[in-house]
């Protein structure tokens, strides 16, 4: 069973290690893994955002991944996965799928939709999200494609609060 644990600034070396074990991800986005100093600085900045959630993923005692998501983004009652990183040697073992399923359970009733940002049109990432029931939501060219999954209404409601904001498309004569 996968365990999600909030990250702290003291975990920068663990995150740096995960990045080092994920060269295919960095190649796919056209960069190299960051240095430990860069990871520490980025982590400090990310942790200062009250809407961001950064988690290390553990299978027993081994750290098998990293999950970075943001609440109420891009709009209220939605959440966006910025990065789900599973090291190259552990991909295909179900850790990513299990992390997303657990996140959906966590967000159900709090968010009406979970979105995933896929950088550089990475085909394997796009297929991952599609297999989990996500649909293509929008294209933010040149770098990002968004996939989304509806999570249902907010807790205590029968409909999304955003439904009231949708334009009424019926005419007065109907």
PyMOL commands that set and color helices and strands:
alter all, ss='L'
color gray80, all
select helices_A, chain A and resi 9-20+23-28+36-47+88-90+95-107+123-131+161-165
alter helices_A, ss='H'
color red, helices_A
select strands_A, chain A and resi 2-6+52-59+62-71+78-85+113-119+135-140+144-150
alter strands_A, ss='S'
color yellow, strands_A
deselect
rebuild
show_as cartoon
